[in-house]
Amino acid sequence: MKNLQISHLVAGTMTWGQWGKKLRTKEMVALQHFYFEQGITTFDHADIYGNHTTEADFGKAFAASGLDREKVQFITKCGIQMVGKNRSHKVKHYNYSKEHIIKSVETSLEHLQTEYLDILLLHRPSPLLDPKEVGETVNKLIETGKVKHFGVSNFTPTQTNLLSEYVPVETNQIEFSLTTHEAMFDGTLDHMMLKKIKPMAWSPLGNYFKKQYPGLKQLMPNLCEKYKVEEDALLIAWIMKHPAAIVPVIGTTQPKRIKKAIEAKNIPLSLEDWFMMLEVVSGNPVP
């Protein structure tokens, strides 16, 4: 099995369809090309996005894009069972049975119009997850070539360790940002570094643009001026400085904001500025 390869930023597709921008096929094609031309070749999905429609919309666009499938990576997630339109579920729950995982993968392959998934993730942990059943199922999917790599999303270190007894877990996609940084202190990132599990960060801008952070909002303009960048880039640069080599999943569909995120890789954020950002957002001196 080849080593896991993803781009330094991942394009999150959650808001491309019905849950957000409602992009038409032509618009999706243009966005796929733009991301690809910027060197962002990994696209993140979940079966539930757009009420189970976004994968198919994306797949139709990608088929029309002319892009080389071998030069991009498709991630998708399975397991969440939502209550909603065209769903008979009475309560939101998780399903990690052999039958459901296989059905979900085969449906995602059909919708994305591809023969394989580069990465399959379990979307969230379930208290009823049977690690042996999941391991046997995923290993079979890997053996048949339908899945290249396997990981989890939002799993704790102990949950990941349990699953790792039955199948290699290569990545964990977690919520992580300057404003939601608990993973640095609860052992999550330590565990991933120790086990050589690639961290991906969803919602990398956190709540910065949604909530009031008086100290941080006062500091950021000075840092933006110092590094000649805008806030988006600085927030992502803060994530990228962590030694776990965290890969941010950016959800924007706007070319201008995509370029801002790309700038983050080249920002020489100093050690003291990194800690200053952490201190002002937490409201407490560094211990």
Backbone hydrogen bonds in HBPLUS format (Angstrom, degrees):
<---DONOR---> <-ACCEPTOR-->    atom                        ^
c    i                          cat <-CA-CA->   ^        H-A-AA   ^      H-
h    n   atom  resd res      DA  || num        DHA   H-A  angle D-A-AA Bond
n    s   type  num  typ     dist DA aas  dist angle  dist       angle   num
A0010-VAL N   A0248-PRO O   2.99 MM 238  6.28 162.6  2.02 158.1 159.7     1
A0250-ILE N   A0010-VAL O   2.82 MM 240  6.13 146.1  1.93 170.9 172.6     2
A0011-ALA N   A0042-THR O   2.85 MM  31  6.12 167.3  1.87 168.3 163.8     3
A0044-ASP N   A0011-ALA O   2.77 MM  33  5.93 168.7  1.79 151.7 154.3     4
A0012-GLY N   A0250-ILE O   2.76 MM 238  5.48 172.7  1.76 144.7 144.9     5
A0013-THR N   A0044-ASP O   3.03 MM  31  5.91 161.7  2.06 160.8 161.2     6
A0016-TRP N   A0013-THR O   3.02 MM   3  5.24 168.8  2.03 117.6 120.9     7
A0021-LYS N   A0015-THR O   2.73 MM   6  5.93 161.7  1.76 164.5 158.8     8
A0023-LEU N   A0016-TRP O   2.86 MM   7  5.81 167.3  1.88 166.8 167.3     9
A0020-GLY N   A0017-GLY O   3.05 MM   3  5.70 150.5  2.14 125.3 126.8    10
A0022-LYS N   A0017-GLY O   2.80 MM   5  4.14 141.1  1.95 131.9 127.7    11
A0027-GLU N   A0024-ARG O   3.00 MM   3  5.21 117.4  2.40 102.2 117.9    12
A0028-MET N   A0024-ARG O   2.89 MM   4  6.21 155.2  1.95 158.7 166.8    13
A0029-VAL N   A0025-THR O   2.92 MM   4  6.19 158.8  1.97 156.2 161.9    14
A0030-ALA N   A0026-LYS O   3.13 MM   4  6.36 161.2  2.17 143.7 148.1    15
A0031-LEU N   A0027-GLU O   3.01 MM   4  6.23 154.2  2.08 144.6 151.6    16
A0032-GLN N   A0028-MET O   2.84 MM   4  6.04 161.1  1.88 154.9 159.8    17
A0033-HIS N   A0029-VAL O   3.01 MM   4  6.26 161.6  2.05 151.6 156.2    18
A0034-PHE N   A0030-ALA O   2.94 MM   4  6.16 153.1  2.01 142.7 150.7    19
A0035-TYR N   A0031-LEU O   2.95 MM   4  6.17 173.7  1.95 157.4 157.9    20
A0036-PHE N   A0032-GLN O   3.00 MM   4  6.13 168.1  2.02 149.2 153.1    21
A0037-GLU N   A0033-HIS O   2.85 MM   4  5.99 160.0  1.89 151.5 156.8    22
A0038-GLN N   A0034-PHE O   3.11 MM   4  6.36 131.7  2.36 142.9 155.1    23
A0038-GLN N   A0035-TYR O   3.02 MM   3  5.20 137.1  2.21 101.2 113.7    24
A0040-ILE N   A0035-TYR O   3.00 MM   5  5.14 152.8  2.07 153.6 144.9    25
A0039-GLY N   A0036-PHE O   2.97 MM   3  5.18 160.0  2.01 109.6 114.8    26
A0073-GLN N   A0041-THR O   2.89 MM  32  6.19 157.2  1.94 146.7 148.2    27
A0043-PHE N   A0073-GLN O   2.85 MM  30  6.20 166.0  1.87 170.6 170.5    28
A0075-ILE N   A0043-PHE O   2.89 MM  32  6.08 166.1  1.91 167.8 165.1    29
A0045-HIS N   A0075-ILE O   2.79 MM  30  5.72 143.0  1.92 128.5 140.9    30
A0049-TYR N   A0046-ALA O   3.14 MM   3  5.55 154.8  2.21 113.8 120.8    31
A0047-ASP N   A0077-LYS O   3.04 MM  30  6.07 169.9  2.05 153.2 153.6    32
A0051-ASN N   A0048-ILE O   2.98 MM   3  5.26 117.6  2.38 153.1 146.2    33
A0052-HIS N   A0048-ILE O   3.12 MM   4  4.45 156.1  2.18  97.9 103.8    34
A0053-THR N   A0049-TYR O   3.18 MM   4  6.57 141.4  2.34 142.3 153.4    35
A0054-THR N   A0049-TYR O   3.17 MM   5  5.56 168.1  2.18 136.3 136.1    36
A0057-ASP N   A0053-THR O   3.09 MM   4  6.35 158.9  2.13 152.9 159.4    37
A0058-PHE N   A0054-THR O   2.82 MM   4  5.96 164.0  1.85 154.8 159.1    38
A0059-GLY N   A0055-GLU O   2.78 MM   4  5.96 161.7  1.82 150.5 156.4    39
A0060-LYS N   A0056-ALA O   2.99 MM   4  6.13 157.3  2.04 146.5 151.5    40
A0061-ALA N   A0057-ASP O   3.14 MM   4  6.37 158.2  2.19 143.4 149.2    41
A0062-PHE N   A0058-PHE O   2.75 MM   4  6.03 160.9  1.78 157.7 163.8    42
A0063-ALA N   A0059-GLY O   3.00 MM   4  6.11 156.8  2.05 145.6 151.2    43
A0064-ALA N   A0060-LYS O   3.29 MM   4  6.52 137.3  2.49 134.5 145.0    44
A0064-ALA N   A0061-ALA O   3.01 MM   3  5.11 127.9  2.29  96.7 111.0    45
A0065-SER N   A0061-ALA O   2.96 MM   4  6.07 114.0  2.41 138.8 156.5    46
A0065-SER N   A0062-PHE O   3.04 MM   3  4.84 147.1  2.15  96.2 106.5    47
A0071-LYS N   A0068-ASP O   2.95 MM   3  5.47 159.1  1.99 116.3 123.3    48
A0072-VAL N   A0069-ARG O   3.30 MM   3  5.50 170.8  2.31 110.8 112.5    49
A0118-ASP N   A0074-PHE O   3.04 MM  44  5.29 128.3  2.32 138.5 152.7    50
A0119-ILE N   A0074-PHE O   3.20 MM  45  6.57 153.0  2.27 151.6 149.9    51
A0076-THR N   A0119-ILE O   3.11 MM  43  6.59 154.0  2.18 160.1 167.3    52
A0121-LEU N   A0076-THR O   2.89 MM  45  6.18 157.5  1.94 153.1 158.9    53
A0078-CYS N   A0121-LEU O   3.05 MM  43  6.58 145.0  2.18 158.1 167.7    54
A0123-HIS N   A0078-CYS O   2.93 MM  45  5.47 178.1  1.93 157.1 156.8    55
A0095-ASN N   A0079-GLY O   2.86 MM  16  5.03 153.8  1.93 137.9 146.4    56
A0081-GLN N   A0093-HIS O   2.75 MM  12  5.20 159.7  1.79 167.2 160.1    57
A0093-HIS N   A0081-GLN O   3.05 MM  12  5.20 155.7  2.11 140.3 148.0    58
A0087-ARG N   A0084-GLY O   3.04 MM   3  5.37 145.5  2.16 138.1 133.6    59
A0101-ILE N   A0097-SER O   3.02 MM   4  6.23 172.4  2.02 161.1 162.7    60
A0102-ILE N   A0098-LYS O   3.11 MM   4  6.22 171.4  2.12 153.7 156.4    61
A0103-LYS N   A0099-GLU O   3.00 MM   4  6.09 163.3  2.03 145.4 150.9    62
A0104-SER N   A0100-HIS O   2.79 MM   4  5.88 160.8  1.82 152.9 158.6    63
A0105-VAL N   A0101-ILE O   2.93 MM   4  6.12 162.6  1.96 152.0 156.3    64
A0106-GLU N   A0102-ILE O   2.94 MM   4  6.14 169.4  1.96 155.0 158.1    65
A0107-THR N   A0103-LYS O   2.92 MM   4  6.06 151.4  2.00 145.5 153.6    66
A0108-SER N   A0104-SER O   2.89 MM   4  6.10 157.9  1.94 148.1 154.3    67
A0109-LEU N   A0105-VAL O   2.87 MM   4  6.12 158.8  1.92 154.1 159.9    68
A0110-GLU N   A0106-GLU O   3.08 MM   4  6.24 155.0  2.15 138.5 145.0    69
A0111-HIS N   A0107-THR O   2.86 MM   4  6.11 164.4  1.88 153.1 157.4    70
A0112-LEU N   A0108-SER O   2.82 MM   4  5.87 164.9  1.84 152.4 156.7    71
A0113-GLN N   A0109-LEU O   2.97 MM   4  5.78 113.4  2.42 131.9 146.4    72
A0114-THR N   A0109-LEU O   3.12 MM   5  5.30 162.6  2.16 146.0 151.4    73
A0113-GLN N   A0110-GLU O   3.24 MM   3  5.02 146.3  2.36  94.1 103.9    74
A0117-LEU N   A0146-LYS O   2.85 MM  29  6.15 153.4  1.92 139.4 145.5    75
A0148-LYS N   A0117-LEU O   2.86 MM  31  6.20 154.9  1.92 167.1 175.1    76
A0149-HIS N   A0118-ASP O   2.94 MM  31  5.86 121.6  2.29 123.2 139.8    77
A0120-LEU N   A0149-HIS O   2.99 MM  29  6.43 155.0  2.05 147.5 151.4    78
A0151-GLY N   A0120-LEU O   2.88 MM  31  6.19 151.7  1.97 159.2 157.8    79
A0122-LEU N   A0151-GLY O   3.22 MM  29  6.72 142.7  2.36 129.3 135.0    80
A0153-SER N   A0122-LEU O   2.89 MM  31  5.93 118.2  2.28 167.4 166.8    81
A0129-LEU N   A0126-SER O   3.14 MM   3  5.17 166.4  2.16 111.7 112.1    82
A0134-VAL N   A0130-ASP O   3.00 MM   4  6.24 166.8  2.02 161.8 166.0    83
A0135-GLY N   A0131-PRO O   2.84 MM   4  5.86 160.9  1.87 142.1 148.4    84
A0136-GLU N   A0132-LYS O   2.94 MM   4  6.11 167.9  1.96 151.9 154.8    85
A0137-THR N   A0133-GLU O   3.06 MM   4  6.15 157.2  2.11 143.8 150.3    86
A0138-VAL N   A0134-VAL O   2.85 MM   4  6.04 172.5  1.85 161.8 163.4    87
A0139-ASN N   A0135-GLY O   2.90 MM   4  5.94 165.0  1.93 152.0 156.8    88
A0140-LYS N   A0136-GLU O   3.15 MM   4  6.22 149.0  2.25 136.5 144.3    89
A0141-LEU N   A0137-THR O   3.05 MM   4  6.39 153.1  2.13 146.3 153.8    90
A0142-ILE N   A0138-VAL O   2.89 MM   4  6.19 150.2  1.98 151.7 160.2    91
A0143-GLU N   A0139-ASN O   2.88 MM   4  6.11 158.1  1.92 145.8 152.0    92
A0144-THR N   A0140-LYS O   3.01 MM   4  6.22 148.2  2.12 146.6 154.2    93
A0146-LYS N   A0141-LEU O   3.04 MM   5  5.40 130.0  2.29 163.7 165.7    94
A0147-VAL N   A0141-LEU O   3.30 MM   6  5.57 147.1  2.41 122.8 119.6    95
A0145-GLY N   A0142-ILE O   3.06 MM   3  5.10 154.6  2.13 102.5 110.6    96
A0170-GLU N   A0150-PHE O   2.88 MM  20  5.99 173.8  1.89 160.4 160.7    97
A0152-VAL N   A0171-THR O   2.91 MM  19  6.32 158.6  1.95 150.5 154.7    98
A0173-GLN N   A0152-VAL O   2.94 MM  21  6.44 155.4  2.00 138.7 142.5    99
A0154-ASN N   A0173-GLN O   2.85 MM  19  6.07 137.4  2.03 132.2 145.7   100
A0160-THR N   A0156-THR O   2.92 MM   4  6.13 156.5  1.98 154.2 161.2   101
A0161-ASN N   A0157-PRO O   2.86 MM   4  6.08 158.4  1.90 150.3 156.3   102
A0162-LEU N   A0158-THR O   3.01 MM   4  6.17 160.6  2.04 148.1 152.5   103
A0163-LEU N   A0159-GLN O   3.20 MM   4  6.42 162.6  2.23 144.4 148.3   104
A0164-SER N   A0160-THR O   2.85 MM   4  5.99 149.1  1.95 148.1 157.9   105
A0165-GLU N   A0162-LEU O   3.32 MM   3  5.63 155.3  2.38 103.5 110.6   106
A0166-TYR N   A0163-LEU O   2.98 MM   3  5.76 165.2  2.01 121.7 126.5   107
A0167-VAL N   A0163-LEU O   3.21 MM   4  6.44 139.8  2.38 144.6 155.8   108
A0198-LYS N   A0170-GLU O   2.87 MM  28  6.14 157.6  1.92 145.9 139.0   109
A0172-ASN N   A0198-LYS O   3.07 MM  26  6.44 150.4  2.16 148.6 152.8   110
A0200-MET N   A0172-ASN O   3.14 MM  28  6.22 161.7  2.17 135.2 135.4   111
A0174-ILE N   A0200-MET O   2.82 MM  26  6.18 155.4  1.88 166.8 158.4   112
A0202-TRP N   A0174-ILE O   2.81 MM  28  5.97 156.5  1.86 142.0 149.9   113
A0176-PHE N   A0202-TRP O   3.44 MM  26  6.37 158.2  2.49 155.8 158.5   114
A0177-SER N   A0180-THR O   2.97 MM   3  4.90 149.1  2.06 121.9 126.0   115
A0184-MET N   A0181-HIS O   3.07 MM   3  5.97 167.7  2.08 126.5 130.0   116
A0185-PHE N   A0182-GLU O   2.82 MM   3  5.40 151.7  1.90 118.6 127.4   117
A0186-ASP N   A0182-GLU O   2.99 MM   4  6.10 132.3  2.23 156.6 169.5   118
A0189-LEU N   A0183-ALA O   3.13 MM   6  5.76 171.0  2.14 149.7 146.9   119
A0191-HIS N   A0187-GLY O   2.92 MM   4  5.86 157.4  1.97 143.2 149.0   120
A0192-MET N   A0188-THR O   3.14 MM   4  6.45 155.3  2.21 143.5 149.9   121
A0193-MET N   A0189-LEU O   2.98 MM   4  6.21 157.7  2.03 151.4 156.8   122
A0194-LEU N   A0190-ASP O   2.93 MM   4  6.14 160.2  1.96 150.2 156.1   123
A0195-LYS N   A0191-HIS O   2.90 MM   4  6.06 156.4  1.95 151.7 157.5   124
A0196-LYS N   A0192-MET O   2.88 MM   4  5.63 106.0  2.44 133.0 147.9   125
A0197-ILE N   A0192-MET O   2.79 MM   5  4.62 161.7  1.82 139.9 144.5   126
A0196-LYS N   A0193-MET O   3.33 MM   3  5.03 156.0  2.39  94.6 101.5   127
A0247-VAL N   A0199-PRO O   2.97 MM  48  6.29 163.1  1.99 141.9 146.7   128
A0201-ALA N   A0247-VAL O   2.89 MM  46  6.01 156.2  1.95 135.6 139.0   129
A0249-VAL N   A0201-ALA O   2.78 MM  48  5.69 159.9  1.82 157.1 150.0   130
A0206-GLY N   A0203-SER O   2.95 MM   3  5.31 154.2  2.02 112.0 120.5   131
A0208-TYR N   A0205-LEU O   3.34 MM   3  6.26 158.3  2.39 142.4 145.5   132
A0210-LYS N   A0207-ASN O   2.93 MM   3  5.02 154.8  2.00 108.9 117.2   133
A0211-LYS N   A0207-ASN O   2.92 MM   4  5.76 149.3  2.01 171.6 166.2   134
A0217-LYS N   A0213-TYR O   2.74 MM   4  5.79 166.4  1.76 171.4 175.8   135
A0218-GLN N   A0214-PRO O   3.07 MM   4  6.17 134.3  2.28 139.4 150.5   136
A0219-LEU N   A0215-GLY O   3.03 MM   4  6.27 145.3  2.15 141.5 151.1   137
A0220-MET N   A0216-LEU O   2.88 MM   4  5.95 168.6  1.89 161.0 162.4   138
A0222-ASN N   A0219-LEU O   3.06 MM   3  5.67 126.2  2.36 117.2 129.7   139
A0223-LEU N   A0219-LEU O   3.27 MM   4  6.60 156.1  2.33 149.4 156.5   140
A0224-CYS N   A0220-MET O   2.77 MM   4  5.96 161.0  1.81 162.2 168.1   141
A0225-GLU N   A0221-PRO O   3.01 MM   4  6.14 152.4  2.09 140.4 147.2   142
A0226-LYS N   A0222-ASN O   2.95 MM   4  6.18 152.9  2.02 140.8 148.9   143
A0227-TYR N   A0223-LEU O   2.91 MM   4  6.12 162.5  1.94 155.5 158.1   144
A0228-LYS N   A0224-CYS O   2.79 MM   4  5.51 114.1  2.23 133.6 148.6   145
A0229-VAL N   A0224-CYS O   3.11 MM   5  5.09 147.9  2.22 134.5 142.8   146
A0234-LEU N   A0230-GLU O   3.24 MM   4  6.54 158.4  2.29 151.8 158.4   147
A0235-LEU N   A0231-GLU O   2.93 MM   4  6.14 161.3  1.97 162.5 166.3   148
A0236-ILE N   A0232-ASP O   3.15 MM   4  6.44 154.1  2.22 148.2 155.0   149
A0237-ALA N   A0233-ALA O   2.84 MM   4  6.03 151.6  1.92 146.0 154.8   150
A0238-TRP N   A0234-LEU O   2.99 MM   4  6.21 147.1  2.11 143.5 151.3   151
A0240-MET N   A0236-ILE O   2.99 MM   4  6.30 162.9  2.02 152.6 157.2   152
A0241-LYS N   A0237-ALA O   3.11 MM   4  6.27 128.0  2.39 143.7 154.5   153
A0242-HIS N   A0239-ILE O   3.14 MM   3  5.89 160.4  2.18 120.0 125.3   154
A0245-ALA N   A0242-HIS O   3.22 MM   3  6.18 160.2  2.27 129.2 131.0   155
A0257-ARG N   A0254-GLN O   3.01 MM   3  5.45 119.4  2.39 111.0 125.1   156
A0258-ILE N   A0254-GLN O   2.97 MM   4  6.24 151.9  2.05 155.7 164.6   157
A0259-LYS N   A0255-PRO O   3.01 MM   4  6.24 159.5  2.05 151.7 155.6   158
A0260-LYS N   A0256-LYS O   3.14 MM   4  6.45 146.2  2.26 137.2 146.6   159
A0261-ALA N   A0257-ARG O   3.05 MM   4  6.32 157.3  2.10 146.1 150.8   160
A0262-ILE N   A0258-ILE O   3.04 MM   4  6.37 152.1  2.12 147.1 155.0   161
A0263-GLU N   A0259-LYS O   3.10 MM   4  6.37 144.2  2.23 143.9 152.5   162
A0263-GLU N   A0260-LYS O   3.15 MM   3  5.22 125.0  2.47  95.9 109.6   163
A0264-ALA N   A0261-ALA O   3.13 MM   3  5.51 146.7  2.25 106.5 115.5   164
A0265-LYS N   A0262-ILE O   3.34 MM   3  6.13 151.4  2.43 120.0 123.9   165
A0266-ASN N   A0263-GLU O   3.07 MM   3  5.82 150.1  2.17 120.7 127.6   166
A0267-ILE N   A0264-ALA O   3.18 MM   3  5.33 172.6  2.19 112.9 114.3   167
A0269-LEU N   A0267-ILE O   2.87 MM   2  5.55 139.0  2.04 101.6  90.8   168
A0274-TRP N   A0270-SER O   2.97 MM   4  6.19 154.5  2.04 149.5 156.6   169
A0275-PHE N   A0271-LEU O   3.12 MM   4  6.44 161.8  2.15 149.9 153.8   170
A0276-MET N   A0272-GLU O   2.82 MM   4  5.97 146.2  1.93 143.1 153.6   171
A0277-MET N   A0273-ASP O   2.98 MM   4  6.18 157.8  2.03 148.5 152.4   172
A0278-LEU N   A0274-TRP O   3.19 MM   4  6.50 156.1  2.25 143.5 149.9   173
A0279-GLU N   A0275-PHE O   2.86 MM   4  6.03 158.0  1.91 147.8 154.0   174
A0280-VAL N   A0276-MET O   3.01 MM   4  6.20 166.6  2.02 154.4 156.8   175
A0281-VAL N   A0277-MET O   3.13 MM   4  6.20 154.6  2.20 143.7 150.5   176
A0282-SER N   A0278-LEU O   3.10 MM   4  6.14 152.2  2.18 145.0 151.9   177
A0283-GLY N   A0279-GLU O   2.95 MM   4  5.95 134.4  2.16 139.6 151.9   178
